[in-house]
Amino acid sequence: MSSVTEVVDKLKARARPDQLGGMARYGISVDRRLGVSIPELRKLARELGRDHRLALGLWRTGIADARILASMVDDPARLTEAQMEAWVKDFDSWDVCDQVCDNLFEKAPFVWKKIADWSEREEEFVKRAAFALMACLAWHDKKAGDDRFTEIFPLIVRGATDERNYVKKAVNWALRNIGKRNPRLNRESIAVAREIQRLDSRAARWIAADAIRELEGQAVQARLKRGGS
Protein backbone atom coordinates (compact mmCIF):
# COMPACT_ATOMS: atom_id res chain seq x y z
CA MET A 1 0.00 0.00 0.00
CA SER A 2 1.47 3.34 -1.07
CA SER A 3 1.46 6.38 1.19
CA VAL A 4 0.22 9.79 0.09
CA THR A 5 3.75 11.16 0.35
CA GLU A 6 5.13 8.41 -1.89
CA VAL A 7 2.45 8.98 -4.51
CA VAL A 8 2.90 12.75 -4.48
CA ASP A 9 6.63 12.19 -5.01
CA LYS A 10 5.77 10.02 -8.03
CA LEU A 11 3.55 12.79 -9.36
CA LYS A 12 6.30 15.36 -8.90
CA ALA A 13 8.68 13.11 -10.83
CA ARG A 14 6.19 13.19 -13.72
CA ALA A 15 5.52 16.94 -13.44
CA ARG A 16 5.53 18.99 -16.63
CA PRO A 17 5.51 22.64 -15.54
CA ASP A 18 6.17 23.61 -19.16
CA GLN A 19 2.62 22.45 -19.95
CA LEU A 20 0.92 24.80 -17.48
CA GLY A 21 0.80 27.78 -19.82
CA GLY A 22 -1.01 25.79 -22.48
CA MET A 23 -3.43 24.39 -19.91
CA ALA A 24 -4.23 27.90 -18.69
CA ARG A 25 -5.09 28.94 -22.24
CA TYR A 26 -7.78 26.24 -22.22
CA GLY A 27 -9.32 27.67 -19.07
CA ILE A 28 -7.76 25.11 -16.74
CA SER A 29 -6.77 26.45 -13.33
CA VAL A 30 -3.03 25.96 -12.83
CA ASP A 31 -3.01 26.84 -9.14
CA ARG A 32 -1.49 23.95 -7.17
CA ARG A 33 -0.97 21.91 -10.33
CA LEU A 34 2.07 19.92 -11.46
CA GLY A 35 1.16 19.45 -15.11
CA VAL A 36 0.97 15.64 -15.15
CA SER A 37 -0.84 14.41 -18.26
CA ILE A 38 -4.02 12.35 -18.06
CA PRO A 39 -2.35 9.32 -19.73
CA GLU A 40 0.39 9.45 -17.09
CA LEU A 41 -2.20 9.70 -14.32
CA ARG A 42 -4.09 6.70 -15.71
CA LYS A 43 -0.87 4.69 -15.93
CA LEU A 44 -0.05 5.51 -12.31
CA ALA A 45 -3.62 4.67 -11.24
CA ARG A 46 -3.29 1.21 -12.80
CA GLU A 47 -0.07 0.66 -10.89
CA LEU A 48 -1.65 1.72 -7.60
CA GLY A 49 -4.97 -0.11 -7.92
CA ARG A 50 -8.13 0.69 -5.97
CA ASP A 51 -7.40 2.33 -2.63
CA HIS A 52 -10.13 4.36 -0.92
CA ARG A 53 -7.95 5.52 1.92
CA LEU A 54 -5.23 6.70 -0.45
CA ALA A 55 -7.82 8.54 -2.54
CA LEU A 56 -9.04 10.49 0.48
CA GLY A 57 -5.47 11.41 1.37
CA LEU A 58 -4.62 12.49 -2.16
CA TRP A 59 -7.70 14.69 -2.26
CA ARG A 60 -6.66 16.44 0.95
CA THR A 61 -3.36 17.53 -0.62
CA GLY A 62 -5.24 20.09 -2.71
CA ILE A 63 -2.97 19.34 -5.69
CA ALA A 64 -5.11 19.20 -8.84
CA ASP A 65 -3.18 16.30 -10.36
CA ALA A 66 -3.46 14.34 -7.10
CA ARG A 67 -7.20 14.99 -6.97
CA ILE A 68 -7.72 13.65 -10.48
CA LEU A 69 -5.64 10.61 -9.53
CA ALA A 70 -7.77 10.20 -6.39
CA SER A 71 -10.86 9.85 -8.57
CA MET A 72 -9.10 7.13 -10.57
CA VAL A 73 -8.02 5.00 -7.61
CA ASP A 74 -11.00 5.44 -5.29
CA ASP A 75 -13.37 2.53 -4.77
CA PRO A 76 -16.87 3.45 -6.03
CA ALA A 77 -18.36 0.90 -3.63
CA ARG A 78 -17.12 3.01 -0.71
CA LEU A 79 -18.25 6.35 -2.13
CA THR A 80 -20.80 8.16 0.04
CA GLU A 81 -23.02 11.16 -0.50
CA ALA A 82 -21.05 12.97 2.18
CA GLN A 83 -17.81 12.42 0.26
CA MET A 84 -19.39 13.60 -2.98
CA GLU A 85 -20.67 16.74 -1.28
CA ALA A 86 -17.27 17.44 0.26
CA TRP A 87 -15.39 16.92 -2.99
CA VAL A 88 -17.78 18.82 -5.25
CA LYS A 89 -17.37 21.91 -3.07
CA ASP A 90 -13.63 21.78 -3.75
CA PHE A 91 -13.96 21.86 -7.54
CA ASP A 92 -12.17 24.92 -8.91
CA SER A 93 -11.33 23.86 -12.47
CA TRP A 94 -13.48 22.35 -15.18
CA ASP A 95 -11.09 19.49 -15.90
CA VAL A 96 -11.00 18.32 -12.27
CA CYS A 97 -14.80 18.50 -12.20
CA ASP A 98 -15.19 16.48 -15.39
CA GLN A 99 -12.53 13.90 -14.52
CA VAL A 100 -13.99 13.22 -11.08
CA CYS A 101 -17.48 12.91 -12.55
CA ASP A 102 -16.27 10.60 -15.31
CA ASN A 103 -13.93 8.44 -13.22
CA LEU A 104 -15.90 8.13 -10.00
CA PHE A 105 -19.11 10.05 -9.36
CA GLU A 106 -21.05 8.54 -12.28
CA LYS A 107 -20.66 5.12 -10.63
CA ALA A 108 -22.51 6.15 -7.44
CA PRO A 109 -25.88 4.41 -6.95
CA PHE A 110 -27.38 7.76 -5.96
CA VAL A 111 -25.92 9.67 -8.91
CA TRP A 112 -29.34 10.64 -10.35
CA LYS A 113 -30.28 12.21 -7.03
CA LYS A 114 -27.07 14.25 -7.02
CA ILE A 115 -27.78 15.41 -10.57
CA ALA A 116 -31.17 16.76 -9.52
CA ASP A 117 -29.76 18.37 -6.38
CA TRP A 118 -26.70 19.93 -7.97
CA SER A 119 -28.53 21.27 -11.02
CA GLU A 120 -30.34 23.64 -8.65
CA ARG A 121 -27.20 24.78 -6.84
CA GLU A 122 -25.67 28.20 -7.50
CA GLU A 123 -21.93 27.39 -7.27
CA GLU A 124 -20.54 27.30 -10.80
CA PHE A 125 -18.61 24.03 -10.61
CA VAL A 126 -21.25 22.27 -8.51
CA LYS A 127 -23.81 23.12 -11.16
CA ARG A 128 -21.41 22.10 -13.92
CA ALA A 129 -20.97 18.75 -12.18
CA ALA A 130 -24.69 18.03 -12.53
CA PHE A 131 -24.61 18.47 -16.29
CA ALA A 132 -21.22 16.78 -16.67
CA LEU A 133 -22.72 13.74 -14.95
CA MET A 134 -25.66 13.77 -17.35
CA ALA A 135 -23.19 13.77 -20.25
CA CYS A 136 -21.11 10.97 -18.73
CA LEU A 137 -24.13 8.77 -18.04
CA ALA A 138 -25.55 9.38 -21.50
CA TRP A 139 -22.29 8.12 -22.96
CA HIS A 140 -21.46 5.26 -20.59
CA ASP A 141 -24.62 3.90 -18.96
CA LYS A 142 -25.87 1.53 -21.65
CA LYS A 143 -28.47 -0.01 -19.32
CA ALA A 144 -30.32 3.22 -18.51
CA GLY A 145 -33.71 3.51 -20.19
CA ASP A 146 -34.71 6.47 -22.33
CA ASP A 147 -37.04 7.71 -19.60
CA ARG A 148 -34.06 8.36 -17.33
CA PHE A 149 -32.93 11.00 -19.79
CA THR A 150 -36.27 12.46 -20.84
CA GLU A 151 -36.97 13.06 -17.14
CA ILE A 152 -33.96 15.39 -16.89
CA PHE A 153 -34.82 17.48 -19.96
CA PRO A 154 -36.53 20.09 -17.73
CA LEU A 155 -33.27 20.44 -15.77
CA ILE A 156 -31.42 21.07 -19.04
CA VAL A 157 -33.96 23.69 -20.11
CA ARG A 158 -33.62 25.49 -16.76
CA GLY A 159 -29.85 25.29 -16.86
CA ALA A 160 -29.65 26.66 -20.38
CA THR A 161 -30.12 30.27 -19.29
CA ASP A 162 -27.05 30.23 -17.04
CA GLU A 163 -24.64 32.55 -18.83
CA ARG A 164 -21.53 31.28 -17.04
CA ASN A 165 -19.15 29.66 -19.47
CA TYR A 166 -18.45 26.45 -17.56
CA VAL A 167 -22.14 25.84 -16.90
CA LYS A 168 -23.45 26.54 -20.39
CA LYS A 169 -20.80 24.32 -21.98
CA ALA A 170 -21.75 21.44 -19.69
CA VAL A 171 -25.47 21.94 -20.43
CA ASN A 172 -24.65 21.76 -24.12
CA TRP A 173 -22.49 18.67 -23.59
CA ALA A 174 -25.29 16.91 -21.73
CA LEU A 175 -27.89 17.67 -24.40
CA ARG A 176 -25.61 16.56 -27.23
CA ASN A 177 -24.65 13.29 -25.54
CA ILE A 178 -28.26 12.41 -24.76
CA GLY A 179 -29.16 13.13 -28.37
CA LYS A 180 -26.52 10.70 -29.61
CA ARG A 181 -27.79 7.66 -27.64
CA ASN A 182 -30.44 6.49 -30.09
CA PRO A 183 -32.88 7.79 -32.74
CA ARG A 184 -35.71 8.47 -30.27
CA LEU A 185 -33.54 10.52 -27.91
CA ASN A 186 -32.01 12.26 -30.91
CA ARG A 187 -35.43 13.51 -32.02
CA GLU A 188 -36.42 14.49 -28.49
CA SER A 189 -33.12 16.26 -27.81
CA ILE A 190 -33.48 18.28 -31.00
CA ALA A 191 -37.01 19.25 -29.92
CA VAL A 192 -35.65 20.34 -26.52
CA ALA A 193 -32.91 22.32 -28.26
CA ARG A 194 -35.53 24.15 -30.32
CA GLU A 195 -37.42 24.93 -27.11
CA ILE A 196 -34.21 26.29 -25.58
CA GLN A 197 -33.56 28.32 -28.73
CA ARG A 198 -36.69 30.36 -28.05
CA LEU A 199 -35.53 31.45 -24.59
CA ASP A 200 -34.40 35.05 -24.11
CA SER A 201 -30.80 34.19 -23.33
CA ARG A 202 -27.53 34.36 -25.28
CA ALA A 203 -26.33 31.20 -23.54
CA ALA A 204 -29.52 29.35 -24.45
CA ARG A 205 -29.28 30.37 -28.10
CA TRP A 206 -25.66 29.20 -28.27
CA ILE A 207 -26.44 25.89 -26.54
CA ALA A 208 -29.35 25.23 -28.87
CA ALA A 209 -27.62 26.17 -32.11
CA ASP A 210 -24.54 24.09 -31.33
CA ALA A 211 -26.58 21.07 -30.25
CA ILE A 212 -28.87 21.19 -33.29
CA ARG A 213 -25.88 21.53 -35.61
CA GLU A 214 -24.31 18.36 -34.27
CA LEU A 215 -27.44 16.29 -33.64
CA GLU A 216 -28.86 16.96 -37.09
CA GLY A 217 -25.45 16.59 -38.69
CA GLN A 218 -24.60 13.86 -41.16
CA ALA A 219 -22.08 12.10 -38.89
CA VAL A 220 -24.50 11.64 -35.98
CA GLN A 221 -27.43 10.73 -38.21
CA ALA A 222 -25.38 8.13 -40.10
CA ARG A 223 -24.13 6.59 -36.84
CA LEU A 224 -27.66 6.36 -35.44
CA LYS A 225 -28.91 4.67 -38.61
CA ARG A 226 -26.13 2.10 -38.22
CA GLY A 227 -27.26 1.52 -34.65
CA GLY A 228 -24.23 3.14 -33.03
CA SER A 229 -24.24 5.52 -30.06
Secondary structure, 3 states (H helix, E strand, C coil): CCCHHHHHHHHHHCCCHHHHHHHHHCCCCCCCCCCCCHHHHHHHHHHHCCCHHHHHHHHHCCCHHHHHHHHHHCCHHHCCHHHHHHHHHHCCCHHHHHHHHHHCHHHCCCHHHHHHHHHCCCCHHHHHHHHHHHHHHHHHCCCCCHHHHHCCHHHHHHHCCCCCHHHHHHHHHHHHHHCCCCHHHHHHHHHHHHHHHCCCCHHHHHHHHHHHHHHCCHHHHHHHHCCCC
